């Protein structure tokens, strides 16, 4: 969250603990054991009184190679009696984390949500990140509202996300990576028009 993490009274705080790591162990439920060895892990945390009224969240680290991971969120952030749309996106590739965030000066230059997909374009002075995520059916999860776990969030863990990373140069752009993340987590809650309006403030 950059310096926003130190602002008291924020509606919701967000932290990423690990973009990608190896997994060992198993899960056993109703007598069925699922071996997790060889899988990839990701850990994040959220805390606060309520989730935003509108947001998009996505994550996947199941790409065509180990050590590639995408995490991102866009949300309505209440601020001094008004609001703005904040965003935190990170793409881990070839041992480098490419950051596209509100506090780093990156911009969301494209945002489109349909019943089937979510398309986002992010840019900073050096790089461009294009994201095209499908909206697969999800399940209802509990979420906080005013300090109580009374809200519901629909989250899919079966989406796929196409990611393209480009470096800008004097001739246009140079392709650094293009691939698809599988088994992706994806959430969309609220009103995309509200998010787009907040990007223009």
MARLUM-598819 format. One line per 4 residues: their letters; for each residue x, y, z of N, C-alpha, C. Coordinates in pm, 1 decimal. Example, Ala and Ser with C-alpha at 12.3 -4.5 7.8 and 13.67 -1.06 7.14 Angstrom:
// MARLUM-598819
AS	1319.0,-569.0,780.0,1230.0,-450.0,780.0,1320.0,-330.0,780.0; 1285.0,-225.0,708.0,1367.0,-106.0,714.0,1290.0,3.0,787.0
This chain:
// MARLUM-598819
XXXX	81.8,-122.2,0.0,0.0,0.0,0.0,84.5,126.4,0.0; 216.8,112.1,5.8,300.2,231.6,11.3,271.8,310.7,138.6; 275.8,444.0,127.9,254.9,527.5,246.9,110.4,523.5,296.3; 16.0,475.5,212.7,-123.6,463.3,258.0,-136.1,363.7,374.2
XXXX	-42.9,270.5,385.7,-47.5,172.9,493.9,-32.0,236.9,631.1; 21.5,360.1,634.9,44.9,427.8,761.8,-63.7,531.1,794.6; -165.6,542.4,707.4,-274.7,636.5,732.0,-375.5,571.1,826.2; -402.1,630.9,942.5,-497.9,569.1,1035.9,-641.4,582.2,986.1
XXXX	-724.0,484.0,1023.5,-866.5,491.9,993.8,-906.4,455.3,853.1; -815.7,393.4,776.4,-854.2,347.6,643.1,-960.6,239.3,655.7; -1051.4,232.5,559.8,-1158.2,132.5,561.3,-1101.7,-8.7,555.9; -996.8,-27.8,475.5,-940.7,-161.3,454.6,-791.4,-148.2,425.6
XXXX	-713.1,-239.0,482.9,-569.2,-244.1,457.7,-536.9,-376.0,387.5; -427.9,-375.1,310.4,-395.4,-489.2,225.5,-245.1,-513.1,229.5; -203.9,-637.5,243.5,-61.9,-670.2,242.3,-37.0,-801.6,171.2; 73.8,-809.5,97.6,114.3,-931.5,28.3,236.1,-988.6,99.3
XXXX	225.9,-1113.2,143.8,333.3,-1178.5,217.3,425.0,-1259.7,126.9; 368.6,-1321.9,24.8,449.2,-1400.3,-69.0,380.9,-1403.0,-204.7; 452.7,-1363.2,-309.4,398.8,-1369.7,-445.3,403.0,-1511.3,-501.7; 501.7,-1591.4,-457.7,514.0,-1726.6,-512.0,609.3,-1806.7,-425.0
XXXX	570.6,-1928.6,-389.2,657.9,-2016.1,-312.1,615.8,-2161.5,-334.7; 708.5,-2253.1,-302.9,680.6,-2396.1,-315.7,593.3,-2442.4,-199.8; 513.7,-2546.4,-223.6,422.7,-2602.2,-123.4,460.1,-2747.0,-94.5; 456.6,-2783.7,33.8,468.1,-2923.0,75.0,354.7,-2952.2,172.4
XXXX	307.6,-3076.0,175.2,202.7,-3114.5,268.6,81.9,-3170.6,198.2; -28.8,-3178.0,272.8,-151.1,-3234.3,216.5,-271.6,-3175.8,289.4; -386.9,-3189.6,225.9,-515.3,-3154.6,285.7,-600.6,-3280.8,288.4; -663.2,-3309.4,404.0,-749.5,-3426.0,414.7,-888.2,-3382.3,459.1
XXXX	-987.8,-3419.7,382.2,-1126.8,-3385.7,413.6,-1215.3,-3504.4,379.8; -1298.6,-3544.7,474.7,-1391.9,-3656.2,457.5,-1320.7,-3782.2,409.2; -1202.0,-3805.1,463.5,-1127.1,-3925.4,431.2,-1051.2,-3923.0,300.4; -1057.1,-3810.1,230.0,-986.4,-3798.0,102.4,-865.6,-3707.1,121.6
XXXX	-747.0,-3760.7,91.1,-623.6,-3684.7,106.2,-576.7,-3631.8,-28.7; -548.8,-3502.6,-32.5,-496.5,-3438.2,-152.9,-353.4,-3394.2,-126.7; -261.5,-3447.4,-203.7,-118.9,-3416.3,-188.5,-88.9,-3282.7,-256.5; -26.1,-3190.6,-184.1,3.3,-3057.7,-237.0,147.8,-3041.8,-282.4
XXXX	228.3,-3144.8,-268.4,368.1,-3134.8,-308.7,379.7,-3100.6,-457.4; 468.7,-3008.1,-487.3,488.1,-2964.7,-624.8,399.6,-2848.5,-664.3; 308.5,-2807.0,-576.3,221.8,-2693.7,-605.7,290.4,-2561.1,-577.5; 225.0,-2453.9,-615.5,276.6,-2318.9,-591.7,182.4,-2246.8,-496.5
XXXX	240.7,-2166.6,-408.6,161.7,-2095.5,-308.9,170.2,-1944.8,-322.5; 73.5,-1877.3,-263.0,64.8,-1730.9,-259.6,-6.0,-1695.0,-129.6; 41.7,-1590.9,-60.8,-20.4,-1549.7,65.5,-37.8,-1398.3,67.7; -159.6,-1354.7,101.7,-185.6,-1213.0,124.6,-276.8,-1198.7,245.2
XXXX	-295.3,-1076.7,290.9,-383.5,-1051.4,404.6,-455.5,-918.8,384.7; -576.4,-911.0,441.7,-655.5,-788.1,445.3,-706.3,-770.4,587.1; -714.2,-646.6,631.5,-770.7,-619.8,763.3,-831.9,-479.6,764.1; -926.7,-460.3,853.8,-997.4,-333.2,862.2,-1142.6,-357.3,898.9
XXXX	-1223.4,-251.4,891.4,-1363.2,-260.1,933.6,-1454.6,-312.6,823.9; -1428.4,-276.9,697.7,-1517.3,-314.3,587.2,-1436.6,-332.3,459.3; -1490.2,-413.5,370.6,-1437.9,-418.0,235.4,-1492.4,-298.1,158.9; -1426.0,-256.5,51.3,-1476.2,-142.3,-27.4,-1613.8,-170.4,-87.8
XXXX	-1684.2,-65.9,-128.6,-1814.5,-85.3,-192.5,-1800.3,-135.2,-335.8; -1686.2,-105.5,-399.1,-1657.5,-155.3,-534.3,-1511.6,-195.7,-542.1; -1484.8,-314.2,-599.4,-1345.8,-353.7,-618.5,-1334.7,-467.6,-718.2; -1212.2,-480.9,-770.4,-1169.8,-594.6,-852.1,-1044.9,-651.4,-786.1
XXXX	-1038.2,-783.7,-774.8,-918.1,-849.0,-722.1,-888.3,-970.5,-808.2; -759.3,-994.7,-831.2,-719.3,-1111.5,-909.8,-581.4,-1158.9,-867.4; -558.8,-1290.6,-883.5,-428.7,-1347.8,-849.7,-412.4,-1481.5,-918.9; -292.2,-1504.6,-971.4,-256.4,-1635.1,-1022.9,-105.0,-1648.5,-1025.8
XXXX	-53.6,-1766.0,-990.8,88.4,-1796.2,-1010.0,104.8,-1933.0,-1076.9; 5.0,-1971.7,-1156.3,10.5,-2096.2,-1232.6,29.3,-2062.1,-1380.3; 150.5,-2017.4,-1413.3,185.3,-1985.0,-1550.5,267.3,-2100.5,-1610.5; 327.0,-2075.1,-1726.2,401.4,-2180.4,-1796.5,542.0,-2198.3,-1742.1
XXXX	575.9,-2128.8,-1634.5,706.4,-2143.9,-1572.7,697.5,-2113.6,-1424.2; 790.3,-2166.3,-1347.1,793.6,-2141.7,-1202.3,845.1,-2000.5,-1175.0; 787.3,-1937.0,-1072.8,833.4,-1804.8,-1033.0,766.7,-1690.7,-1106.5; 656.4,-1717.0,-1176.4,578.9,-1612.3,-1242.9,448.2,-1595.9,-1166.8
XXXX	415.6,-1473.6,-1130.0,297.4,-1451.4,-1046.6,238.8,-1313.5,-1072.2; 106.1,-1308.2,-1072.6,33.4,-1181.5,-1086.3,-57.7,-1164.0,-966.4; -55.6,-1045.3,-909.3,-151.3,-1008.4,-805.4,-195.9,-865.8,-831.9; -326.6,-840.2,-819.2,-372.2,-704.1,-844.5,-508.5,-675.5,-786.1
XXXX	-529.1,-549.6,-751.9,-660.3,-505.9,-704.2,-681.5,-359.3,-739.1; -807.1,-327.7,-765.8,-853.4,-191.0,-787.7,-973.2,-172.1,-696.0; -978.3,-60.1,-622.2,-1086.0,-44.3,-524.6,-1121.3,102.1,-503.2; -1246.6,122.0,-464.9,-1292.1,253.7,-421.6,-1239.1,279.8,-280.7
XXXX	-1167.7,392.0,-263.4,-1105.3,425.3,-135.8,-1169.6,552.2,-79.8; -1249.1,541.7,27.7,-1302.4,663.9,90.4,-1187.3,753.4,136.6; -1201.0,885.9,111.0,-1088.7,975.3,139.7,-1138.5,1118.2,165.2; -1128.3,1165.2,290.0,-1158.3,1303.2,328.0,-1297.4,1346.1,280.7
XXXX	-1397.0,1262.3,306.4,-1534.1,1293.6,269.7,-1569.0,1265.5,125.6; -1473.7,1219.9,46.8,-1497.3,1185.6,-92.8,-1436.5,1047.6,-116.6; -1389.6,1018.7,-236.3,-1321.7,892.3,-261.5,-1234.4,904.9,-385.1; -1140.4,811.4,-397.9,-1065.0,793.9,-521.2,-1053.6,644.2,-547.3
XXXX	-1012.9,606.7,-667.3,-991.6,466.3,-701.6,-843.0,436.5,-691.3; -808.6,348.3,-597.8,-669.7,309.0,-580.2,-643.8,173.1,-642.2; -517.2,144.6,-672.5,-483.4,17.4,-736.4,-342.1,-24.7,-697.6; -327.6,-154.9,-682.3,-199.2,-217.2,-650.6,-186.6,-341.8,-738.4
XXXX	-96.6,-338.7,-835.1,-70.8,-453.4,-920.9,78.2,-485.3,-918.6; 109.0,-612.4,-906.8,246.5,-657.2,-916.1,255.2,-779.3,-1005.0; 355.7,-780.7,-1092.9,378.8,-896.4,-1179.5,522.3,-942.3,-1158.4; 537.9,-1063.2,-1105.3,668.9,-1120.9,-1078.9,710.4,-1204.6,-1199.2
XXXX	823.5,-1167.2,-1258.7,871.9,-1239.8,-1377.0,1024.0,-1231.9,-1381.6; 1087.5,-1345.0,-1401.3,1233.5,-1352.4,-1413.5,1301.2,-1286.5,-1292.5; 1247.1,-1316.6,-1173.4,1301.4,-1270.1,-1044.4,1292.1,-1118.4,-1025.1; 1208.7,-1051.8,-1103.1,1188.3,-907.6,-1088.4,1040.0,-880.1,-1067.7
XXXX	1008.3,-791.7,-974.2,870.3,-752.2,-948.7,842.1,-621.0,-1020.7; 748.4,-625.3,-1114.7,706.9,-506.1,-1187.9,583.4,-450.0,-1116.9; 595.9,-328.3,-1063.4,490.2,-268.4,-982.3,415.5,-160.2,-1060.1; 283.2,-166.9,-1049.7,195.2,-65.1,-1108.7,96.4,-25.1,-999.0
XXXX	123.8,84.2,-930.8,45.5,121.1,-812.9,11.4,269.9,-813.8; -90.8,303.9,-737.3,-129.1,444.0,-722.3,-12.6,525.9,-669.1; 51.7,476.1,-563.9,154.9,553.4,-495.9,286.1,562.3,-574.1; 303.8,476.7,-677.2,426.4,484.2,-757.4,408.9,570.2,-882.4
XXXX	288.3,622.1,-903.9,264.3,708.7,-1018.8,219.6,637.0,-1144.3; 198.2,505.2,-1137.9,145.7,433.1,-1254.2,1.1,474.2,-1279.3; -46.0,450.0,-1400.1,-181.9,488.0,-1439.0,-258.9,367.8,-1491.9; -387.7,363.7,-1462.1,-478.8,270.1,-1527.8,-528.9,339.3,-1653.5
XXXX	-484.8,292.6,-1770.3,-522.1,357.2,-1896.0,-632.0,281.4,-1969.9; -677.3,170.3,-1913.1,-789.3,97.1,-1969.8,-854.7,10.7,-1864.8; -987.9,14.5,-1858.5,-1062.8,-69.5,-1764.2,-1199.2,-99.0,-1824.3; -1225.6,-228.1,-1845.6,-1353.0,-268.5,-1904.5,-1398.7,-397.8,-1838.6
XXXX	-1522.3,-400.3,-1792.2,-1579.1,-518.8,-1728.0,-1706.5,-558.3,-1801.6; -1714.3,-683.8,-1844.9,-1835.2,-738.5,-1905.1,-1877.9,-860.5,-1823.8; -1986.3,-923.7,-1865.4,-2030.9,-1045.1,-1797.4,-1929.4,-1157.9,-1809.3; -1843.8,-1153.3,-1912.6,-1751.7,-1263.4,-1940.5,-1606.4,-1233.6,-1908.5
XXXX	-1567.9,-1104.8,-1901.1,-1425.8,-1075.2,-1888.3,-1400.7,-944.1,-1814.1; -1277.2,-929.8,-1767.9,-1228.0,-804.9,-1710.2,-1097.7,-772.2,-1781.3; -1090.8,-655.1,-1843.1,-970.1,-612.1,-1915.1,-914.7,-487.0,-1849.3; -785.6,-491.0,-1820.5,-718.9,-380.0,-1753.5,-587.1,-352.0,-1825.0
XXXX	-556.2,-223.8,-1846.2,-424.7,-183.0,-1896.0,-364.2,-86.2,-1795.4; -239.9,-115.4,-1754.7,-167.4,-30.3,-1660.6,-36.6,13.2,-1724.6; 4.1,136.8,-1695.5,127.4,188.8,-1754.3,202.6,274.6,-1654.2; 335.7,263.7,-1659.1,421.4,362.9,-1595.2,515.8,417.7,-1701.6
XXXX	618.9,487.6,-1663.0,705.3,552.5,-1761.5,782.8,452.4,-1847.2; 803.8,332.1,-1794.8,889.6,235.6,-1864.1,813.3,115.0,-1917.8; 709.3,69.4,-1846.5,644.1,-56.7,-1880.3,493.2,-40.4,-1898.4; 435.6,-138.4,-1969.3,289.9,-150.1,-1984.1,249.3,-292.4,-1952.6
XXXX	140.7,-307.7,-1878.2,88.6,-439.2,-1841.8,-54.9,-450.0,-1889.6; -81.5,-546.4,-1978.2,-215.9,-572.3,-2028.7,-268.8,-700.8,-1965.9; -389.9,-693.9,-1910.2,-451.8,-806.5,-1840.5,-588.7,-833.8,-1900.5; -614.4,-959.4,-1932.3,-745.1,-1001.7,-1984.9,-787.2,-1126.0,-1907.6
XXXX	-882.1,-1109.5,-1815.5,-925.0,-1218.6,-1727.6,-1065.4,-1263.0,-1763.0; -1086.1,-1395.9,-1763.8,-1222.6,-1445.3,-1784.4,-1294.3,-1452.8,-1649.7; -1425.2,-1437.4,-1652.6,-1506.4,-1436.8,-1530.6,-1578.9,-1569.8,-1518.0; -1513.0,-1665.4,-1453.9,-1573.6,-1796.3,-1431.3,-1664.2,-1791.7,-1308.5
XXXX	-1755.2,-1888.3,-1301.0,-1847.7,-1895.8,-1188.4,-1771.9,-1920.5,-1058.7; -1814.0,-1851.4,-951.4,-1747.2,-1864.4,-823.2,-1840.8,-1912.0,-713.3; -1793.9,-1895.0,-589.0,-1872.0,-1932.0,-471.0,-1880.9,-1811.2,-377.9; -1983.7,-1811.8,-291.3,-2003.7,-1702.5,-197.1,-1916.1,-1722.5,-73.3
XXXX	-1842.5,-1616.9,-36.6,-1757.8,-1618.5,81.4,-1799.9,-1506.2,176.0; -1784.5,-1525.4,308.6,-1815.1,-1416.9,402.0,-1710.0,-1307.1,394.9; -1752.3,-1182.8,419.2,-1662.2,-1067.3,415.8,-1708.0,-965.9,520.4; -1615.6,-880.5,566.6,-1652.0,-785.4,671.8,-1733.9,-667.3,620.5
XXXX	-1828.0,-623.1,703.7,-1901.8,-499.8,680.8,-1919.4,-431.9,816.2; -1859.3,-314.7,831.7,-1867.2,-238.3,956.8,-1825.1,-322.7,1077.0; -1720.0,-401.2,1058.6,-1664.0,-478.2,1168.2,-1726.9,-613.8,1190.8; -1830.1,-648.6,1116.2,-1896.8,-778.7,1130.1,-1885.8,-856.5,998.8
XXXX	-1878.0,-988.8,1008.0,-1866.4,-1073.2,888.5,-2005.7,-1101.1,832.4; -2070.2,-996.6,783.2,-2208.1,-1007.7,735.1,-2221.3,-989.9,584.6; -2116.2,-946.4,517.3,-2122.2,-927.9,372.3,-2089.3,-1059.0,301.1; -2122.2,-1065.9,173.1,-2092.0,-1181.9,90.0,-2012.4,-1137.5,-32.2
XXXX	-1912.8,-1219.0,-68.2,-1829.2,-1191.4,-184.1,-1826.1,-1315.6,-271.7; -1847.8,-1298.3,-401.4,-1839.6,-1409.6,-494.7,-1697.2,-1416.6,-549.6; -1628.6,-1526.1,-522.0,-1490.1,-1543.1,-567.2,-1477.1,-1670.5,-648.8; -1411.4,-1657.5,-763.9,-1380.6,-1773.2,-847.5,-1235.0,-1812.7,-828.7
XXXX	-1208.2,-1941.2,-827.3,-1071.6,-1992.6,-829.6,-1048.0,-2076.2,-955.3; -1133.1,-2055.6,-1055.6,-1123.4,-2133.4,-1179.4,-1107.1,-2044.5,-1302.2; -1072.2,-1919.2,-1280.5,-1055.3,-1827.5,-1392.7,-918.2,-1846.2,-1457.6; -902.9,-1787.2,-1574.1,-771.3,-1778.9,-1638.2,-745.4,-1632.8,-1672.4
XXXX	-617.5,-1593.3,-1667.0,-580.5,-1453.8,-1688.0,-466.8,-1447.3,-1788.5; -490.9,-1381.1,-1900.3,-386.9,-1356.4,-1999.8,-311.6,-1228.8,-1962.2; -179.1,-1238.9,-1957.3,-94.6,-1127.3,-1914.5,8.8,-1097.3,-2022.7; 22.3,-969.8,-2056.1,125.0,-926.1,-2151.4,202.9,-810.6,-2088.7
XXXX	334.1,-826.7,-2078.9,421.6,-722.9,-2024.3,507.8,-668.2,-2136.8; 507.3,-535.7,-2152.0,582.9,-470.8,-2258.5,671.4,-360.7,-2201.5; 788.7,-342.8,-2263.2,875.6,-231.1,-2229.8,861.0,-123.3,-2336.5; 841.3,-0.8,-2293.4,828.6,110.1,-2387.5,966.5,151.8,-2438.5
XXXX	971.1,192.6,-2566.5,1094.5,247.4,-2623.0,1059.0,350.0,-2728.9; 1158.4,404.7,-2791.9,1136.5,512.6,-2889.5,1062.5,464.5,-3013.2; 1060.1,333.9,-3035.7,993.4,277.6,-3154.0,854.0,223.5,-3121.9; 813.8,229.1,-2995.8,683.5,175.4,-2955.7,696.9,92.0,-2830.4
XXXX	686.3,-41.6,-2846.0,698.3,-131.5,-2731.5,775.4,-257.3,-2770.2; 837.4,-319.4,-2669.0,908.9,-445.2,-2684.8,843.1,-547.9,-2593.3; 809.1,-663.7,-2647.7,743.7,-767.8,-2569.4,843.4,-834.0,-2475.4; 811.3,-834.6,-2345.2,893.0,-902.9,-2245.7,833.5,-1037.3,-2205.7
XXXX	701.2,-1043.5,-2198.4,635.6,-1168.8,-2160.2,490.8,-1167.2,-2205.6; 442.4,-1283.4,-2247.0,300.9,-1303.6,-2275.6,266.0,-1447.0,-2238.4; 165.2,-1463.4,-2154.0,127.1,-1596.6,-2112.6,-4.0,-1595.4,-2037.7; -50.5,-1713.6,-2001.4,-180.2,-1729.2,-1935.9,-162.9,-1794.4,-1799.7
XXXX	-219.2,-1730.8,-1697.4,-220.9,-1788.0,-1563.8,-350.0,-1865.7,-1542.3; -336.8,-1989.8,-1495.1,-451.6,-2076.5,-1473.2,-488.8,-2077.0,-1324.7; -599.4,-2143.0,-1293.8,-644.9,-2155.4,-1153.9,-644.1,-2020.7,-1082.8; -690.5,-1919.1,-1151.6,-679.3,-1782.6,-1101.8,-793.4,-1747.5,-1007.4
XXXX	-760.0,-1673.7,-902.2,-860.9,-1614.6,-816.0,-909.3,-1484.1,-876.9; -1041.2,-1462.2,-874.9,-1097.3,-1342.3,-935.9,-1223.6,-1299.9,-862.3; -1230.1,-1170.7,-829.4,-1348.5,-1112.9,-766.5,-1382.8,-982.1,-835.9; -1511.0,-956.9,-850.9,-1559.7,-824.6,-891.3,-1685.5,-795.0,-811.8
XXXX	-1682.2,-682.8,-741.0,-1794.6,-642.3,-656.4,-1824.8,-495.5,-682.7; -1952.4,-460.9,-692.9,-1991.0,-320.6,-702.0,-2013.7,-272.4,-843.1; -1966.6,-150.7,-870.1,-2001.4,-77.3,-991.6,-1874.0,-33.9,-1062.0; -1849.7,-83.2,-1184.4,-1728.8,-45.8,-1256.0,-1730.4,103.0,-1291.7
XXXX	-1848.8,161.2,-1313.8,-1856.5,304.0,-1343.8,-1804.3,386.6,-1228.4; -1831.3,341.2,-1104.7,-1780.6,408.3,-985.8,-1627.7,403.4,-982.3; -1571.3,289.6,-1017.1,-1425.4,277.1,-1021.0,-1363.4,366.4,-1127.6; -1422.8,367.6,-1246.0,-1370.9,450.7,-1355.0,-1378.7,598.5,-1319.4
XXXX	-1490.1,640.5,-1258.3,-1503.9,779.8,-1215.8,-1395.7,818.8,-1117.2; -1365.3,727.1,-1024.2,-1262.4,754.7,-924.3,-1122.0,762.2,-980.6; -1098.1,702.2,-1097.0,-967.3,711.0,-1161.1,-940.7,849.1,-1217.9; -1045.8,924.6,-1244.4,-1033.3,1055.7,-1308.5,-1019.4,1168.2,-1208.7
X	-1024.1,1135.9,-1078.6,-1015.8,1241.6,-976.7,-870.9,1279.7,-949.1
